Amino acid sequence: MADGKDLHLEGVTKRFGSFVAVDDLTLTVPEGSFFALLGPSGCGKTTTLRMVAGLEDLTLGRVLIGDEDVTQLRPYRRPVNTVFQSYALFPHLTIFENVAFGLRRRGVKDYRQKTNDMIDLVQLGPYADRKPTQLSGGQQQRVALGRALINEPGVLLLDEPLGALDLKLRRQMQIELKRIQTEVGITFVHVTHDQEEAMTMADTIAVMNHGRIEQLGTPGELYENPATTFVANFLGQSNLIRTEVVETAGDAITVDCNGQKVSVDSTRSHADGRTAWLGIRPEKIFANTSGPDQGHAESNGQNRLTGGRVTDVSFVGVSTQYLVAMPWGQELMVFEQNTGQRPPLPHGTAVDLSWSPTHAFLLDAQQDATAGLMRPEDAE
Amino acid sequence: MTEGPATATDPVVDGETTKRRGWGWLLLVPGMLWLAAFFLFPTVQLFFTSLYDPSGSYEEGYALTWHFANYVDAVRDTWNLFARSFLYAGIATVICLALGYPLAYAIAFKAGRWKNVMLVLVIAPFFTSFLLRTLSWRTILSDEGPVTDVLQTIALLPEDGRLLATPVAVIAGLVYNFLPFMTLPLYASLDKVDHRLIEAAGDLYASPFSGFRRVTFPLSLPGVVSGTLLTFIPASGDYINAELLGTPKQYMIGNRIQSAFLTEHNYPLAASLSLILMAIVVVMVVFYVRRAGTEELL
């Protein structure tokens, strides 16, 4: 495995007429990693995947696996296999024949043993002689996975592989996919629009939007320190407050938030103008009932915004979700873990909000604060 | 991995059985009546006719004497016509398949927005009469005609060679007349083939040819079977092509049946020949469909 089979995309561009589906994409997927391309539909993630598979020609750029330039290779010559969104199982072949398909096309002699092993790995032993239509969706999904994995490809591409499964099954398959990936050590490139799916499984996520990568990093980095409003909204939820940058001193940037000063770690700033979006995740905010002596979280270095009022309380069970109207009219989200330390705050309670400077982030004020927000039609 | 209990793998089991039986079978009645009147009754009638005493005649009438010897006589005198019919029909079917498959493939996969235009062109010959079209092939294949000229020029045909009145002409006529019956079912099958399956085959190391052999072609088999049947069955009973493009040396069993019925008025002979033809075709079709593994078509 030391020969370096990293997947490199260099300046990959795809145009359909005047529409730019993928715009000058450059990235490296390290060998053996579980990599997710995450983005809303139409962001170019599937097109990117198809270009790696060879099912779509590149307009510009190169695709390399290790040192080998595969840009011009036909799909059947690439060391790449795909788990298709529709599974694309061959309906006239049995499960065994489906799984053995790739090995037999390459003339592998002992394909029988390997095929049986793979069918066992994806736990379909009893179904080897059935046709795909006789299996459930989850079973078909595993056939598609086994059929691709058995070829031990340099890169395995997964195009929304769990999209057709119901929620409960999808969670199971996420764990299962991760287990298999760890077991076989093959590079997985996983395309999905489901941020939770990407975060659960992937080592590295590239968030795509309009054919470009918005941000690339580990799930933790992307979530805790998003670089754009799109990422801040598309992964989880964020409060974005318009602020004026007052001063930069050492590691801390002080911003004026409608008359109240708060500070942000400079490593967490992705803005360079005079104004910036101050972003804070709802679960990072603590709501204190207003008053001179509420004690909790009042201590050293905490940021604090005063003058809030609870306008909505949703009890979710594991947490309570508040909407807090601030003096400048904006409503901020605050999630509080249901630890039982205190009863939920009633509607109308006057509150101050506090959080650690290491939990907020600053984003470019030129960006649309609503970018990446889940629209109702995207909801599942 | 405990989703889907084993019983959930048989999707047909639930739901349908508990539904109340409706009156849907009534929809069958008109078609069944039609078939009874115009297929079943004539066939039974044909069967009795085949067993009439051959000493009777059209003018004086026949007696039903269960004269099974009619069949023996029929086969004895005409076995070479049967053989020729199936040979011509078989060759014509193979050529139709060879011509029709690429055509149907191109229409299904490559025609794009010209698909419908091309389909109309495939059935366009039906806008003129079968007889007229076959007659025009006499002109095309005539001794002084362009096809003969060209073939003679490039020495594929000797100087005194001819096309008309040869087996080539009869088979060419059969191919021409039955090509749409081959092309349309092939197209219907190929058009249904999911392109993503062909992509998947390519992704799994199948070269374009191998992908065609392992995926596209097997999935188009129902079209191949119905196309060959729709070509072979009527072609083996055809007499127009042999009549108009051939000579008595090229006559097929259809010509014999036609003359027995319409010229000699030898009804018992004509009827037994018809039934023998029917029986042979049915046996061949059943055998063929079994071999092709497409029993669900029957």
Interface residues (C-beta under 8 A of the other chain):
Chain A: A53 G54 L55 R74 P75 Y76 V80 N81 T82 F84 S86 A88 L89 F90 P91 H92 F101 G102 R105 R106 Q123 P126 Y127 R130 T133 Q134 L135 S136 G138 Q139 R142 R147 A148 N151 K168 L169 Q172 E176
Chain B: M1 E3 G4 A6 A8 T9 D10 P11 D194 R196 L197 E199 A200 A201 G202 D203 L204 Y205 A206 S207 P208 S210 G211 R214 V215 P218 L219
